[in-house]
Amino acid sequence: MKILLVDDHVLFREGMRYVLQQLHGGVSEIFEAGNFPDGMKIAGQHPELDLALLNLNMPGSEGPISIKFFHHSYPHIPIVVVSGEESYKVMENAMDYGAMGFVCKNSAVPAMLNALNLVLSGEIYIPPQLLRKQGGATRKKAGAAGRDNLRDDEYNLTTRQRQALKHLTDGLSNKEIADKMCLTEGTVKVHIATLYQILDVHNRVEAARMAEKLKLIGSPAHG
C-alpha cells in the first residue's frame, strides 16, 4: 500500500509515519511533501497511490477548495483531510469537495487508525463533530418544519434519513442520492454516516441488510 502524506510540519509527518505503519495490510511506501504544490506533483508521478492525507493550512493550499482541485485532478485517489481545523463549515466543505474523511490532529491514534482503515475499505469517515452538528440541526429543523421531519419510527430516523436509506438500499451512489434529494454530496455523506451509527453497521451492504431486516424502508419516502 502506498500513501501520500502532505503537511508542512516535519514533526507531525514523523509521528504520522508511525501511525501509518499500523494500518491493516501494511504500508510499503510513504511519499511526503511539505506543501500543496509538491503534493500535487507527487500524486501525478504516482497514480498507484492508495491514499492521500492532506493538511488544509499549509503553503500553497487554499483550504477546502484545494481538496476540490486535488480530487478533480486525481479522482481515483481517496483523500483524507488531517487538520487542526475544527470548524464545522470547513469540515463540511472539505467533504463536499471530495474528501472521503476528515480527521482532527488532536484525535487519538486508535481513532485515526479507525478512520483511515475505514476509508481504505471504500467507506466514508465523518468526524464526530460533524455528526453531532448534523444531529442538532436535524432536531432544530424538526421543530421548525413540523411534519416533514418528524421522527416516525423507533430508530428515530427523520424523513430525510429514511429517504437516504431507501436510495442507499437501491444501490445509488452518494452523487446520485444527492441529485435525487437536492442535497450536496457532503450532506448525503453525513446522513449516511449517521445512519451507520444509528443502525450500528459499518458499510452500505450492512446498512441495506439491516434496513430490510428491520423493515425501515417498507413505507414509501415522503416529504
Secondary structure, 3 states (H helix, E strand, C coil): CEEEEECCCHHHHHHHHHHHCCCCCCCCEEEEECCHHHHHHHHHHCCCCCEEEECCCCCCCCCHHHHHHHHHHCCCCCEEEEECCCCHHHHHHHHHCCCCEEEECCCCHHHHHHHHHHHHCCCCECCHHHHHHHHHHHHHHHHHHHHHHCCCCCCCCCHHHHHHHHHHHCCCCHHHHHHHHCCCHHHHHHHHHHHHHHHCCCCHHHHHHHHHHCCCCCCCCCC
